[in-house]
Amino acid sequence: MRFSKDLCALALLAWPALAQSGFYLKDNDTVVFYGDSITDQRLYTVAAETFVLTRFPNLHVKFVHSGWGGDKVSGGGGGNIETRLKRDVFPYHPTVVTIMLGMNDGRYRALDDEIFTTYKTGYEKIVAMLKEDSPGVRLTLIEPSPYDDVTRAPAFDGGYNSVLVQYGAYLRGLAKQTNGAMASDMNAGVTEMLRHAFATDPVNAKRIIPDRVHPGWAGHLIMAAELLKSWNAPKLVTNVEIDAKEMNALTADNTAVTGLRELDGGVVWTQRDTVLPMPVPDQDPATLLAVKSSDFMDRLNVEWLRVTGLDASRKFSLAVNGLAVGEFSGGELAGGMNLAKLDTPMMRQAAQVLAYTVKRVAIHQLRWRQLQIPFEKDGLPRMASVLDQLDGLDQDLEARQHAAAKPSATYYELTPLK
């Protein structure tokens, strides 16, 4: 699905009302992502963490990734649910916990009332345990991400995803009944994206969720978008409108425009942005298809630039900090464009934030899954100091994340082409 410039302009008009209602995460929150193998992939979680860092560079939120492959509401390979929560969630004293379970619980068969009852009973036990440990914890109950019955034929009448949709409907009801809980639908939006992608490019659409269960970056990016939307994430990066005829910055949202002047028939200026765009972590055809088949860019990644007053028929080169990012006619510039779709210094800086996020999450995974748990009963005298060192390394990388997320000044040049 492609979105027009008019729709994007309308989205910008709606942004202030959205921003005023507030983002779900708060300063000094600790978020624990809890779930099965889809969470254990550490992809939608990394994407969500990176978005928060780039869009809220002054917000301090700690993220902990605690997914375990094979988990159900009763637990799994990492131990029963009591063990999992007491070891992998409670010690972090979370203020926010996201729970994503259901794919394994439904057992990949048609809806079975007994199995569904086990899921509901187990899920309610998890919620009760979390609330008992921390009565003020805010819970995001994630409706299970889709089983791909779009790009392949369903295995039985109605398909397995229809079962997961019913599990999700139950979670919506549970969230309404639970103080401090909300539901986030990772199924409907991703399924809709798959339908559009399959209609456009059936071959690459099948690569979005290659085994029908575990998405690659393509699917996880859209899953993260659905989570972020439920958290009331802002769509706007920056919004700049320049009148090149009068040499005036008419609009400058989330940025400051200075030094605006004519130069050699073109226009130059400096911006001091307050936030960065969200990087698209993988540029392979499946990821690009998923982004184009969804509202990801128009709903979460609007870095709008509009320059009026130039010769509509003439071509101009746009460079930012000396990096050529594209050639556009005066008419195209007057219509406006989303810079988050281009290779800019801002996007490259955001990609560095993502790289540090991936490294930080890998350190936690090493500490937790390869050292803490395998050796917890061995009583090795130096293990505590090793874990402390890794915690320190985690903190060092967290500092690098925040430093990389601080926007720097950018110098824009619009130069007429001969």
KACOR-V28707 format. One record per residue. N is the residue number from 1. RES is the residue in one small letter. D_FIRST is the distance of its C-alpha to the first C-alpha in whole Angstrom. Layout:
n-><N | N>
res-><RES | RES>
d_first-><D_FIRST | D_FIRST>
This chain:
n-><1 | 2 | 3 | 4 | 5 | 6 | 7 | 8 | 9 | 10 | 11 | 12 | 13 | 14 | 15 | 16 | 17 | 18 | 19 | 20 | 21 | 22 | 23 | 24 | 25 | 26 | 27 | 28 | 29 | 30 | 31 | 32 | 33 | 34 | 35 | 36 | 37 | 38 | 39 | 40 | 41 | 42 | 43 | 44 | 45 | 46 | 47 | 48 | 49 | 50 | 51 | 52 | 53 | 54 | 55 | 56 | 57 | 58 | 59 | 60 | 61 | 62 | 63 | 64 | 65 | 66 | 67 | 68 | 69 | 70 | 71 | 72 | 73 | 74 | 75 | 76 | 77 | 78 | 79 | 80 | 81 | 82 | 83 | 84 | 85 | 86 | 87 | 88 | 89 | 90 | 91 | 92 | 93 | 94 | 95 | 96 | 97 | 98 | 99 | 100 | 101 | 102 | 103 | 104 | 105 | 106 | 107 | 108 | 109 | 110 | 111 | 112 | 113 | 114 | 115 | 116 | 117 | 118 | 119 | 120 | 121 | 122 | 123 | 124 | 125 | 126 | 127 | 128 | 129 | 130 | 131 | 132 | 133 | 134 | 135 | 136 | 137 | 138 | 139 | 140 | 141 | 142 | 143 | 144 | 145 | 146 | 147 | 148 | 149 | 150 | 151 | 152 | 153 | 154 | 155 | 156 | 157 | 158 | 159 | 160 | 161 | 162 | 163 | 164 | 165 | 166 | 167 | 168 | 169 | 170 | 171 | 172 | 173 | 174 | 175 | 176 | 177 | 178 | 179 | 180 | 181 | 182 | 183 | 184 | 185 | 186 | 187 | 188 | 189 | 190 | 191 | 192 | 193 | 194 | 195 | 196 | 197 | 198 | 199 | 200 | 201 | 202 | 203 | 204 | 205 | 206 | 207 | 208 | 209 | 210 | 211 | 212 | 213 | 214 | 215 | 216 | 217 | 218 | 219 | 220 | 221 | 222 | 223 | 224 | 225 | 226 | 227 | 228 | 229 | 230 | 231 | 232 | 233 | 234 | 235 | 236 | 237 | 238 | 239 | 240 | 241 | 242 | 243 | 244 | 245 | 246 | 247 | 248 | 249 | 250 | 251 | 252 | 253 | 254 | 255 | 256 | 257 | 258 | 259 | 260 | 261 | 262 | 263 | 264 | 265 | 266 | 267 | 268 | 269 | 270 | 271 | 272 | 273 | 274 | 275 | 276 | 277 | 278 | 279 | 280 | 281 | 282 | 283 | 284 | 285 | 286 | 287 | 288 | 289 | 290 | 291 | 292 | 293 | 294 | 295 | 296 | 297 | 298 | 299 | 300 | 301 | 302 | 303 | 304 | 305 | 306 | 307 | 308 | 309 | 310 | 311 | 312 | 313 | 314 | 315 | 316 | 317 | 318 | 319 | 320 | 321 | 322 | 323 | 324 | 325 | 326 | 327 | 328 | 329 | 330 | 331 | 332 | 333 | 334 | 335 | 336 | 337 | 338 | 339 | 340 | 341 | 342 | 343 | 344 | 345 | 346 | 347 | 348 | 349 | 350 | 351 | 352 | 353 | 354 | 355 | 356 | 357 | 358 | 359 | 360 | 361 | 362 | 363 | 364 | 365 | 366 | 367 | 368 | 369 | 370 | 371 | 372 | 373 | 374 | 375 | 376 | 377 | 378 | 379 | 380 | 381 | 382 | 383 | 384 | 385 | 386 | 387 | 388 | 389 | 390 | 391 | 392 | 393 | 394 | 395 | 396 | 397 | 398 | 399 | 400 | 401 | 402 | 403 | 404 | 405 | 406 | 407 | 408 | 409 | 410 | 411 | 412 | 413 | 414 | 415 | 416 | 417 | 418>
res-><m | r | f | s | k | d | l | c | a | l | a | l | l | a | w | p | a | l | a | q | s | g | f | y | l | k | d | n | d | t | v | v | f | y | g | d | s | i | t | d | q | r | l | y | t | v | a | a | e | t | f | v | l | t | r | f | p | n | l | h | v | k | f | v | h | s | g | w | g | g | d | k | v | s | g | g | g | g | g | n | i | e | t | r | l | k | r | d | v | f | p | y | h | p | t | v | v | t | i | m | l | g | m | n | d | g | r | y | r | a | l | d | d | e | i | f | t | t | y | k | t | g | y | e | k | i | v | a | m | l | k | e | d | s | p | g | v | r | l | t | l | i | e | p | s | p | y | d | d | v | t | r | a | p | a | f | d | g | g | y | n | s | v | l | v | q | y | g | a | y | l | r | g | l | a | k | q | t | n | g | a | m | a | s | d | m | n | a | g | v | t | e | m | l | r | h | a | f | a | t | d | p | v | n | a | k | r | i | i | p | d | r | v | h | p | g | w | a | g | h | l | i | m | a | a | e | l | l | k | s | w | n | a | p | k | l | v | t | n | v | e | i | d | a | k | e | m | n | a | l | t | a | d | n | t | a | v | t | g | l | r | e | l | d | g | g | v | v | w | t | q | r | d | t | v | l | p | m | p | v | p | d | q | d | p | a | t | l | l | a | v | k | s | s | d | f | m | d | r | l | n | v | e | w | l | r | v | t | g | l | d | a | s | r | k | f | s | l | a | v | n | g | l | a | v | g | e | f | s | g | g | e | l | a | g | g | m | n | l | a | k | l | d | t | p | m | m | r | q | a | a | q | v | l | a | y | t | v | k | r | v | a | i | h | q | l | r | w | r | q | l | q | i | p | f | e | k | d | g | l | p | r | m | a | s | v | l | d | q | l | d | g | l | d | q | d | l | e | a | r | q | h | a | a | a | k | p | s | a | t | y | y | e | l | t | p | l | k>
d_first-><0 | 4 | 7 | 10 | 13 | 15 | 12 | 13 | 17 | 17 | 16 | 19 | 21 | 20 | 21 | 25 | 25 | 23 | 25 | 28 | 28 | 28 | 26 | 28 | 29 | 33 | 35 | 37 | 35 | 35 | 32 | 33 | 30 | 31 | 30 | 30 | 29 | 26 | 27 | 30 | 27 | 27 | 23 | 21 | 25 | 25 | 22 | 22 | 26 | 25 | 22 | 25 | 28 | 26 | 25 | 28 | 31 | 34 | 33 | 35 | 33 | 34 | 32 | 34 | 32 | 34 | 32 | 34 | 33 | 34 | 34 | 34 | 36 | 39 | 38 | 39 | 40 | 40 | 43 | 43 | 41 | 44 | 44 | 40 | 40 | 44 | 43 | 39 | 39 | 42 | 43 | 40 | 41 | 37 | 36 | 33 | 32 | 29 | 29 | 27 | 29 | 29 | 27 | 31 | 32 | 31 | 33 | 30 | 31 | 31 | 32 | 35 | 37 | 39 | 37 | 35 | 38 | 38 | 35 | 35 | 39 | 38 | 35 | 37 | 40 | 38 | 37 | 41 | 42 | 39 | 41 | 44 | 44 | 42 | 42 | 40 | 37 | 34 | 32 | 28 | 28 | 25 | 23 | 23 | 20 | 19 | 21 | 19 | 19 | 16 | 17 | 20 | 22 | 24 | 27 | 29 | 28 | 25 | 24 | 25 | 22 | 23 | 26 | 24 | 23 | 26 | 27 | 25 | 26 | 29 | 28 | 27 | 30 | 32 | 31 | 32 | 35 | 36 | 37 | 35 | 32 | 28 | 25 | 22 | 19 | 18 | 17 | 15 | 12 | 13 | 13 | 10 | 8 | 11 | 10 | 6 | 8 | 11 | 10 | 9 | 12 | 14 | 17 | 15 | 13 | 17 | 18 | 16 | 18 | 21 | 24 | 22 | 23 | 23 | 20 | 20 | 19 | 15 | 15 | 18 | 16 | 13 | 17 | 18 | 16 | 16 | 20 | 20 | 18 | 21 | 23 | 22 | 21 | 21 | 18 | 20 | 22 | 23 | 23 | 25 | 26 | 29 | 31 | 33 | 35 | 37 | 36 | 35 | 32 | 31 | 29 | 29 | 27 | 28 | 30 | 33 | 33 | 37 | 38 | 36 | 38 | 38 | 39 | 40 | 38 | 35 | 34 | 34 | 34 | 34 | 32 | 33 | 29 | 30 | 27 | 25 | 21 | 20 | 20 | 17 | 20 | 19 | 18 | 18 | 16 | 15 | 14 | 12 | 10 | 10 | 9 | 6 | 5 | 6 | 8 | 10 | 11 | 11 | 13 | 15 | 16 | 16 | 19 | 20 | 22 | 23 | 26 | 28 | 31 | 31 | 31 | 28 | 29 | 30 | 28 | 29 | 29 | 27 | 29 | 29 | 32 | 33 | 30 | 28 | 24 | 24 | 25 | 23 | 25 | 27 | 24 | 21 | 23 | 24 | 20 | 19 | 17 | 16 | 19 | 17 | 15 | 19 | 22 | 24 | 27 | 26 | 23 | 26 | 28 | 25 | 25 | 29 | 28 | 26 | 29 | 32 | 30 | 30 | 33 | 34 | 33 | 34 | 38 | 37 | 36 | 40 | 42 | 41 | 40 | 42 | 45 | 45 | 45 | 47 | 50 | 50 | 53 | 55 | 56 | 56 | 58 | 55 | 52 | 52 | 52 | 50 | 47 | 48 | 47 | 44 | 43 | 45 | 42 | 39 | 40 | 41 | 37 | 36 | 38 | 36 | 33 | 34 | 36 | 33 | 30 | 32 | 31 | 33 | 34 | 32 | 33 | 31 | 32 | 31 | 33 | 33 | 33 | 36>
